[in-house]
Amino acid sequence: MIFLTVSAIILDWALLLLILALTVGGLYEFFYMIKKKGIPIYSYMGIFIGVMIPVSIYSGFELTRNWELLFITLAFLTILLLQFARKDNSNAIVGISTTMFGVFYVSWLFSFLIKIRFLLDGWAGIKLLSFILLVTKMGDIGALLIGSWIGKHPLLPRVSPNKSIEGGAGSLVFSVVTALLVRSFLPEAIDFKLWHVALMGAFFGGIGQLGDLSESLMKRDCNVKDSGKLLPGLGGVLDIIDSLLFSAPSFYLYMSALLASV
């Protein structure tokens, strides 16, 4: 995974392939969990729509100025037409809504990694993507190490009984320290003070934890331990990318605002 990630950060076409692979895997796992609840969803159409989002962002394809909104609207209408063709209309609203939510949650949020990569040209974009990946995933590692070592007090037992307050604190510490260590990865055009970078590490690390807890809530609702078995030893694809689903969009919007003010 580290080798694939490094390759994807450096080679933009490899980034697209990895994003597509993880998006398909993540959507498959999400729809599989939902099917176990007996909800009629449109998994194949959802995966197809989910693939089109990162491809359109990578290629810079924009039919209109607000292409993403138009695309989501067309996707909704397509799924609605598929529902008309079904003989059973029970749970139609739930099925359509859940399918669209899966596309938004997995594909659209995860595709912000591509936007971060191309927010700046050349090595500047590579370093920017590396920054948020390191801050977020080191937070995951910190939560695992500290939580399994000294974790005694449950964080949210109703959502995830294995997560502890100590693990959450360890995650924040790891994210802050990592952010300070890779401070040079941030754009040189902006004067990032140490306190600013430390706050960024804490904020985006915390947002990553929120993403992790959100996926745990969904697994709890679907009564599953791991989102899937596509990555043996690591859980499912969603278990790997869940923290990035919240941190990547937040980081992109924040950096875009900072760069626009320079």
N, C-alpha and C positions, 0 to 999 in steps of 0.2 A: 504493500500500500504506500509506503514511503517513497519507493522508487517510482511508482506510477504518479504519485502526487508531484514529486520534483519534476518529472518529465512534463507533466501537464502545465506546471507553472511556467516552464521555460518555453515549451513549444505550444503555440496557441491552438494548432489543430489537435494536438493531444489533449489539451484542456477540453475542447468541445467533445471529443470522443469519451473522455472520462465522465464529463458532466452528463452526457447522454446515457451512458451505461448505468450510472448511479441513479439517474432520474427514472429510467425504465425499471430498475430494480426496486427503487423506493416506491414507485406507484404500484407496482405489482404487489409488494408487501402490504401497502396501505389498503388496496382494494381487496386483497385476500382476507385481511382482518375484518373488514366491513362485511364481506360475504358471510363470515362466520356468525354474524348477528342476524342473518336472514334478510338483509336489506338488498333489494334488486338494484344493482348499479350497472353502469356501462363501462366496464373495465377496459375493453379494447379501444373504444373511442377515447376514453380518458387518457390512456397511454399515448395514443396517436397525437392528441392535442398537446399532451405534456412534452412530447418530443419536438413538436413544431415551435414551441416557445423559445428554448435555447438556440435552436437552429436559426430562427429569425433574428434573434438578438446578435448572434455571432456574425451572421452575414450582413447585418445592417439593413435588412429588408424592412421597409416601411411603406405600406400601400397608402397610408394617410399619415398625417401628423400624429394622431392618437391611435396608432396601429394596434397597440396592445389592448386597448379598450374595445376596439372594433373586433379584434380577433376573439376576445373572450365572449363578446356578444354573439358572434357567429357560432362559436362553440356551444354556447347555451341553446341557441335555436336548433342546432343540429341534434343535440341530445333530446330536446323537446320533441322533435320530429320522430326520433327513434321511439320515444315513449308512446306517441300516437299509434305506432305500428304494433304495439304490444296489446295482447288481449286482456291482460290483467292490469288494472290501473291502481291497485292497492299499493300504498307506500310510494306513489309516484313522486310526490314532492320531496320526500326523504331521499329517494334514489337519485334524483336529478341534483339536489343540493349537495349530497355527499360526493357525487362524482366531480362536480365543479370545485368543491372544497379541496378534494384530493389534488386536482390539477394546480390550484392556487397554492396550497400548502407545500407540496413537494417540488413541482416544476418551476413555478414562477419565482418563489422565494429562493430556491437553489440557483436559479439562473443569474442571480445578482453577482455571483462569483465571476461570470464572464464580463459583466458591466464593470466590475472593479478592475479586472485585468486590462481593460481598454480605456479606463478613465484617464490614464496617462500613457504616453508613448514609450515604447522600448523598455529598458530596464527599470524605469520608474514605475511602470505598471506592474512589472513582475515583482518588484519589491513591495509594492502596495498590497498585492494579493497575498504575498508571503507573510506580511505583517498580520493580517486578520486571521489567516489560517493558523499561524503559530500561536497567537494569543488565545484563540478559541480552543484549539486542540490541546494545548498545554494546560488549559484550564480543566479539560476533561481528564487529562492524565493526573493532574493534581488532586482532583476529586476522588479518583480511584485509589491513588497511593495513600493519601492522608486518611480518607474514609475507611479503607480496609485496615489501616494501621491503628488508628486511635478513635475511629468513629464509634460513638456510644449513644449519642442523642439523635433520635429520628428528626429529619427535617420536615417531611410531609408524609407521614406513614399511610395516610389514606390514598395518596397518589403513588408513592414509590417507597415501600417499607425499607429498602436497602440503602437509601440515601440518608446521609447524616449531616448535622450542622457542622461538624468538624470537616467533613468532606467538602461542603460548600465553602467554608472559609479557606481550606487548602486550595480549592479551585481559584478563588479570587487572588490569593497570594501568588500562585503560579502564573496567572494571567498578567498581573501587575509587573512581576519580575521579568517575564518574557517581553512585555511591551517596552520596558526600560532597556533591556538588552538589545532589542532590534529597533531602537529609536531611529537609527540611521536609515531605516527602510522607508520612513515617512518622507513626503515631498520636501525638498530643500527650500522651495519657495515660501514655506511657512515656518516661522520660528516656533518650534515645539519646545516649550519648557519642560523640565523634568516632572513637575507637578501635573502638567497638562497630559503628558504621556501616561503617567501613573493613573490618572482619573480615567483615561481612555481604556487602559487595561482592565480596570475594575468594572467600568460600565459595560464594555463589550464582552468581557468574561462573564459578567452577571447576566447579560442578555442571552449568552450561550447556555448558561444553566437553566434559564427560563425555557429555552427551546427544548432542552433535555427533559425537563419536568412536564412540558406539554405533551411530548411524545409518550412519556410514561403514563400520563392521564388517559391517552387514547388506548394504550395497551391494556391498562387496567379495565377500561370500559369493555374492551373486546375479550378480556380474560385470557391474555397471552403473556408469556414472560419475555420472549424476544420477538421482534417484529418479523423475523424470518430466519432462514438458515442458509442464505446465499453466501455468507462470509463466515465459514466455520471458525469458531474460537473468538469471533468478534461480535456475534449476534447477527442481526440483519443489517441491511443497507440503511434503513431509517435510524438504527441505533448508532451508526457511524456519522451520519450527516445531520442528525436532529439539532445539534447545537449551532451549526452553521446556518440553518434555515432562518434563524432570527438575527444572528450577529452580522451576517453578510449584507442583508438589505439595510440594516441600521448603519453599518459602517459606510456603505456606499452613499447613502443620503447625507451623512455627516460630512464625509470628505468632499462630496460635490458642493455642499454649501460653503465649506472652508475655501476650496479652490476658486469658487465663483467670487469670493470676497477679496481675493488677492489682486 
